[in-house]
Amino acid sequence: MAKRIDKIKQKVEAEGEVFVSDLSRLYNVTEETIRRDLEKLKNDGVVTRTYGGAMLNTTSHNERIHFSKRRAINLESKKKIAKLLLREYGDAKTIMVDNSTTVIEAMKLLKDNRELTAISFSAQIFQELDGTNMMLVSTGGTYDERTRSFYGSLAKENVRKYSVDVALLGCKGLDMKNGISDSSEGEADIKTEMSSRASRVILLADHTKFDQTAFVSFLNWDKVDCLITDEKPDDSWVDFCSKNGICLIYE
């Protein structure tokens, strides 16, 4: 059993998401056996259970996944959040955006906005927005192929040159006490700087990020103006956002 669970762990870390029916066929065991295996991985903090399977725990393990695989995790939730942002976006003309997969889904819906200027430390965004009508500005910096983004002192210094209407940020974890967190200290540092250069901070986070804490906190709740998610969170979060003057948007 231990050997099978280790193999399942390796598979979910490589692919981001697994399904009970597929694993049952692959290892020639019952689906109930696979469900017990996934429950153990859930208790160990490795996965989050989903309908019909499990996905890699996005707050503690996303840093191990290459961008190309990470982007497929919870894709429908990310697309839903992107559409909600489009409805609530307003008339911002200048924005800073991070390298999160949710933010990139949102930017794809804004690519035809000729009046928009976007500043980002993501390198992937230039591929995703090929043919865009907006003005795209890169921070530059030290390139990380795994995340397809830039980091370091140069990226941070270039962010400081600008003042924008909106900072559009993703995260790995949301916690009422510890604030907003991410798995990479280098990226978190740039996100903090972006939030300080924006008149309004909009946070995009799917339902799996709530009540989670990642490696490094980069933003306190008093800096967040709007939180957009894919489904209604627990009532305690609704109350929390209301008390802290945060516009909470969900479908």
Secondary structure, DSSP 8 states (H G I E B T S, - for coil): -HHHHHHHHHHHHHHSEEEHHHHHHHHT--HHHHHHHHHHHHHTTSEEEETTEEEE-TTTSGGGS-HHHHTTTTHHHHHHHHHHHHHH--S--EEEE-S-HHHHHHHHHHTT-TT-EEEESBSHHHHHTTT-SSEEEE---EEETTTTEEESHHHHHHHTT--EEEEEE--SEEETTTEEEES-HHHHHHHHHHHHTEEEEEEE--GGGBT---SEEEE-GGG-SEEE-SS---HHHHHHHHHTT-EEE--
